[in-house]
Amino acid sequence: MPSRSRSGCAECKRRKRKCDETRPECLACKKRGIRCGGYNVKLQWSVGIASRGRFVGATMPTLPAQKKFSSSTLASTGKSLASNIHLPRQSCSATGHSAGSAWITCPPAVRNGPPDFASSPTKSSFSSSREQLGSDAASDLCSNAASDLCELPDRCSPAKTPQDRRCHIKRSAEDWYLFDQAMDTTVHRLYGTRRAEWILPLIRSLAETSDALFIVLEALHLFPRHGRDLTVRFHEEVDRALKAFRSELNSSLGTMNGGTMCAGLFLCTLNILLGNPWTSHLKCMADLYQLHGDLGHLMRNGPPPLAIQHPTEIMAVMDLPTLVLGRDICTMGLWERLRQAQDSLEGGRPGGVEVLTGIPRTLLDIFALCGHKSDEDIDVEGKFWSWSWAGETGELPQRHLWEAWRLAGILTARRLQRRKKKHHPAPDGASSLQGQSLNLLASMESQQLWSVSHATPIISEMVLGRLVDCIDTLWDMRCRPEYGHLLVWNSLAYPFTAARLEVTLLRAHPEWLKALDSIASSHFKLGPTSLSMRSPSILKMLDEAMESGDDDYDLDLAAKLQGIEVPLF
């Protein structure tokens, strides 16, 4: 009869069985199909002070009893994500603290620990009936990542300096081939600047120490293009990516790790391609890394490392209002708060071009004001008109893209203003003079002749004509070899959508509509991240807006009614 294990893993100790002490996981646990508890000593006291080791003087152990919070508690601003999850969740204990070389520790007073992650609940389904897997399985797998993120513990131990994390998953030659292919072809489809940017070297360096980032890029490359069915290998890679992602979050204890953060953002991309809601993922990542309120702690020692700055800025862009249709989770104002925190830096908030959209950061500052409840007294359209390019030169296609986004922002600001006036009419007790002024303003807006920043009104017909011209010219430039290093064509979704919503003007100018439809049909053939593949319903909703004949067609509401979230960045 085997004796009780005194020096084995935590699971064998708990079950009082002999352990072979194989590291990192014992063979006994693997044979039984359960997760090995590891060999770290877990202190169990609730009162007192450690007298030795790395926890000398600590009044709390490293791994305190964890209290689970439901996803509805953390995501109180939107619908509960748990209602969309049909997979069981189990809990496991943390195995240690490790992070990548680029890291930032959240303030100890408010820092949360990692989620209470489980081993993949779909393991048996993958091993027993892989041939029966369909797109629903992949959707459940990616959605389950958000449910795990939302299970945050109540508190965590004092901060410990993270050490460089070593990869625990063996990488075969085929894995490296898929990763290299993803870096050479797939990643370029997700950015809007240049191919020869610092992005690829950064992601490669982060993937060296992050299994989750390495594997999720493999899965992203395996996503089928041109409407083909999902493959078994794709499902396997998604499953592996989620396991690695949970493991890294489990060991990070709330520390901001660049590789893990990028892996989470690429998981959001997978959800976008699969048609799943994904803004709840951003909300849970913001909860985990304490990105609510003042973000001054990120700039406490100067600018954060690029490995932290990049994913944080990408999260802020994905949170911008009007850049997502059918948003399930309300915008958190992350971009504005990040830029306000950057004001404390020696050189102030940085300029330059943001890499995801390919748009100058100073122009994105104006987009952050669109659609906010607090923008009633802000002349957003005037800010778009007065935007002075902020010293950015750029190449010819880039300048066309920036102008297209600026004009699209003007049309969006006008549309939001009309909608606001429509839903919030003047009070009953308004004076006669005020009523006449409001009627005059409404009349000018209905004729689309109002521009607060110009001495002569700029009609929306002129704005739309310039916008269509920018989009058409930019699209024609994509085949010119001298611009082959640019990726600006990945960022056409927002100006294209803004132009297609001007129903009355497009009916009056069918040649403009024909040009836009030609671009959409060509864009559809370019791969999974093109405009139409961002959501199978986006072009259908735009066609419905055209058929309705309503200039104020609410595309955001239409997406919400269909239960989809469509990014336009």
Residue, then its C-alpha position, 0 to 999 in steps of 0.5 A: m500500500p503506498s504511503r502518504s506523500r510528504s514531499g510530493c505535489a499538493e494534489c497528491k498530499r491532499r489525496k494522501r497518495k504516493c507522488d513520483e515528484t516529476r516536475p513541473e507536473c507529476l505523472a500520477c496526476k497526469k495519468r488520472g487526468i487531473r491538474c497537478g497542484g505543484y510543489n510550492v509551499k502554500l501558507q495557510w495562516s490567517v493571522g500572524i507574521a512569517s518568520r522566514g523566507r521571502f514573506v518575512g514580515a508579511t501579515m498575509p500569505t502569498l495565496p490568501a483564500q480567494k473570494k469569487f465575484s460573479s461576472s455581473t458584479l464586475a461588468s455592472t455597466g453591461k449585460s452579464l457575460a455569464s448568461n452567454i457561457h454554457l461551459p462549466r467552470q472549476s477552480c484551482s489554486a495559483t502556482g506561483h508568481s511570474a511575469g515577462s521581462a516588461w512589467i508594471t505592478c499595480p498599486p498595492a492598495v487597489r491591486n487585484g489578483p488573478p482570476d481563479f482559472a480552471s483547466s479547460p472544460t472542453k478537454s474531454s470533448f476535444s479528445s473524444s470527438r474532435e471530428q464533430l467540432g464546429s464553429d460553436a465550439a470555437s465560439d464557446l472556447c473564446s467566450n469562456a476566456a472572458s468568463d475566466l477573466c471576470e472571476l477576480p479574487d478579493r485581494c492579493s499579496p504584497a507585490k513581488t518583483p516578477q522574474d523572467r518567465r520560462c516557456h513551459i510548452k514545447r514548441s515543435a518545428e511546425d509550431w514555429y512555422l505557423f508562428d513565422q507565417a502569422m508574423d509574416t502575413t497575418v499580423h499585417r492585416l491587423y495594423g494600419t501603419r507600415r510593415a517595417e514598424w517596431i511592432l513585429p520585433l516587439i511581438r516576437s520578443l514578447a512571444e519568446t516568454s509568453d506561451a499564450l501569445f505564441i499559440v494564439l498567433e498560431a490560431l489566428h493564422l489558422f483561421p480559415r479565409h474566404g468562408r471556409d469551414l473551421t478546421v480541427r487544428f484551429h480548434e486545438e490551437v484555440d484550446r491550447a491558447l486559452k489554457a496557456f492564457r489562463s496559466e499566465l494570468n494565474s501566475s501574474l497576480g495582477t502584474m501587467n505583463g506585455g506578452t499576456m496583455c497582447a495575447g488577451l487582445f489577440l483573443c479579442t481578435l479571434n472573437i471578432l472573427l468568430g462573430n462573438p461579443w468581445t468588449s466584455h473581455l476589455k472590461c475584464m482586462a481593465d478590472l484585472y489590471q486596475l485601469h479604472g480611474d486615474l492612470g497616473h501610476l502607469m507614468r510614475n517612473g516616466p513612460p512605461p516600457l513599450a511592451i506595456q504601453h503598446p497593449t494599453e494603447i490598443m485597449a484604449v483605441m478599442d474602447l473609443p466610442t463610435l468605433v464599435l457598433g453594438r457595443d455590449i459594454c459601455t465605453m470606459g473612457l480609457w483613451e482620455r484617461l490615458r492621455q491625461a496621465q501622459d500629460s504628466l510626462e516630461g515631454g507631455r502627451p506623445g504625438g505621432v501615429e497610432v499603429l492600430t488605426g494608422i491615425p495621428r493620436t491628436l486626431l483620435d483625441i477628438f474621436a474620444l469626444c464623440g458620443h460621450k454623454s459629457d460632450e453636450d458643451i463640446d464643439v466636436e465638429g469644430k474640433f475636427w474642422s480646426w485639426s491642424w495635422a499637428g505636425e504629422t507629415g506622412e506619405l500620400p496614402q496616409r494623408h488621404l486616410w487621415e483626411a477621410w477619417r476627419l471628414a467621417g468624424i464631421l459627418t458622425a458628429r453631425r449625425l449624433q447632434r441631430r439624434k440628440k436634438k431629436h431625442h431631447p427637444a426644447p423644454d416647454g417653458a422656453s422663451s419665444l426667442q429661444g424657441q425661434s433660435l432652436n427652430l432656426l438651428a433645427s432647420m439649418e441642420s435638416q438642410q445639412l448647412w450648419s458648420v460652427s467653425h466656418a464663416t460660410p456653411i459647409i454643406s454635408e454634400m460637399v463633405l461627403g463628396r470629398l470623403v468619397d474622393c479620398i476613399d476612392t483615391l486611397w483604394d486606387m493607390r493600393c496597387r502602386p508598388e511604391y506604397g507596398h510597405l503601407l497598411v493604411w487600407n486596413s483602416l478604411a472601415y470607419p470612413f466607409t461606414a460613415a459615407r454609406l450612412e448618408v442615404t439621401l445624398l448617395r441616392a442623389h449621387p448614384e456614382w458615389l454609391k457605385a464607387l463605394d460598393s465597388i470598394a466593398s466588393s473588392h475588400f471582401k476578397l482580401g481576407p478575414t479581416s476585411l470590412s465584410m468579414r469583421s461581421p457577416s451582417i455589416l454590409k447587410m445593415l448598410d443596405e437596410a439603411m439605404e433601403s429605409g431612406d433614413d439619414d438617421y438610421d441607427l446602425d449601432l442599435a441595429a447591431k445591438l438587436q442582432g447581438i453582434e459587436v462590429p469594430l470599425f477601427 
